Structures are given as C-alpha cells and as structure tokens.
Amino acid sequence: MVFFDHGQVSPAELERRVEQAVDAALAAPRKARRSIHNRLNRAAKIGMLGSLGASLALAATGNKRWHAVTGGVFVACLGVHLGLHRKALLR
C-alpha cells in the first residue's frame, strides 16, 4: 500500500515516477551484463586473431607442438565467442 499527499503529487505523476524507477532498476543490470559481454567477446576475438596468426606462423616453421598449442588456444577463444553469440546462432 502506498500513501501519498494528493496536494503535492497527482496520481498520474506518482504512477509515472514509479514506472520510471522500475524501468531504471530493470535496465541497470542489463547494461552491466552487456558491458561484460562486450569485454569478453572483444578478448575472445583478439585471442582468436593472435593465436591464429601464431599457429599459422608456427606451422610454416614446422614447429608442430606449439602449432597445436596455439591451435587449441584459438579453439578455446572460438568457443567463448560462439557461446556468447549462441542465441543469434540458434535462430
């Protein structure tokens, strides 16, 4: 139950303020989540780019062990990237 003074705030104004507060409360976690999502995705893309280049360079020099290691790093970063975009992939 909410008690308020009709002389200071109209019922329509009170409703608008409550809706605005609820919208702000619901939007805040989403923005924070999106920020973390964007940072993780950026790190995954940088990791993919760097590990792919290193893997190809190591393959060209014949270093099979480190080529496999950097290939594994690429696959791990790709997994993070695909996991973050799973909803868009499964449409």
C-alpha positions as CSV (number, residue, x, y, z in Angstrom):
1,M,0.0,0.0,0.0
2,V,1.3,3.5,-0.9
3,F,0.3,6.6,1.0
4,F,0.9,10.0,-0.6
5,D,-0.3,13.6,-0.4
6,H,-2.7,14.4,-3.3
7,G,-1.8,18.0,-2.8
8,Q,1.9,17.5,-3.7
9,V,1.8,14.7,-6.3
10,S,-1.0,13.7,-8.6
11,P,-1.8,10.0,-9.0
12,A,-0.7,10.2,-12.7
13,E,2.6,11.8,-11.7
14,L,3.1,9.2,-8.9
15,E,2.5,6.4,-11.4
16,R,4.9,7.9,-13.9
17,R,7.6,8.1,-11.3
18,V,7.1,4.6,-10.1
19,E,7.2,3.3,-13.7
20,Q,10.4,5.3,-14.4
21,A,12.0,3.9,-11.2
22,V,11.1,0.3,-12.2
23,D,12.4,0.8,-15.7
24,A,15.7,2.2,-14.4
25,A,16.1,-0.7,-12.0
26,L,15.4,-3.3,-14.7
27,A,17.7,-1.6,-17.2
28,A,20.8,-1.2,-14.9
29,P,21.7,-4.9,-14.7
30,R,21.2,-5.4,-18.4
31,K,23.7,-2.6,-19.2
32,A,26.2,-4.1,-16.8
33,R,25.7,-7.5,-18.3
34,R,26.1,-6.1,-21.8
35,S,29.4,-4.4,-20.8
36,I,30.8,-7.7,-19.5
37,H,29.6,-9.5,-22.6
38,N,31.3,-7.0,-24.9
39,R,34.6,-7.1,-23.0
40,L,34.6,-10.9,-23.1
41,N,33.8,-11.0,-26.8
42,R,36.5,-8.5,-27.5
43,A,39.1,-10.5,-25.6
44,A,37.9,-13.7,-27.4
45,K,38.3,-12.0,-30.8
46,I,41.7,-10.7,-30.0
47,G,42.7,-14.1,-28.7
48,M,41.5,-15.8,-31.9
49,L,43.3,-13.3,-34.1
50,G,46.6,-13.6,-32.2
51,S,46.5,-17.4,-31.8
52,L,45.5,-18.0,-35.5
53,G,48.5,-15.9,-36.7
54,A,50.9,-17.6,-34.3
55,S,49.5,-21.0,-35.2
56,L,50.0,-20.4,-38.9
57,A,53.5,-19.0,-38.4
58,L,54.5,-22.0,-36.3
59,A,53.0,-24.4,-38.9
60,A,55.1,-22.7,-41.6
61,T,58.3,-23.2,-39.5
62,G,57.5,-26.8,-38.8
63,N,57.0,-26.5,-35.0
64,K,54.2,-29.0,-34.6
65,R,53.9,-28.9,-30.8
66,W,53.5,-25.1,-30.5
67,H,51.3,-25.1,-33.6
68,A,48.9,-27.5,-31.8
69,V,49.0,-25.4,-28.6
70,T,48.2,-22.2,-30.3
71,G,45.5,-24.0,-32.3
72,G,44.0,-25.1,-29.0
73,V,44.0,-21.5,-27.8
74,F,42.2,-20.5,-31.0
75,V,39.5,-23.2,-30.5
76,A,39.1,-22.1,-26.8
77,C,38.6,-18.5,-27.8
78,L,36.2,-19.5,-30.6
79,G,34.2,-21.5,-28.0
80,V,33.9,-18.4,-25.9
81,H,32.9,-16.3,-28.9
82,L,30.3,-18.8,-30.1
83,G,29.0,-19.3,-26.5
84,L,28.4,-15.5,-26.2
85,H,26.5,-15.5,-29.5
86,R,24.6,-18.8,-29.1
87,K,21.2,-17.1,-29.2
88,A,21.9,-15.5,-32.5
89,L,23.3,-18.7,-33.9
90,L,20.3,-20.8,-33.0
91,R,17.6,-18.5,-34.5
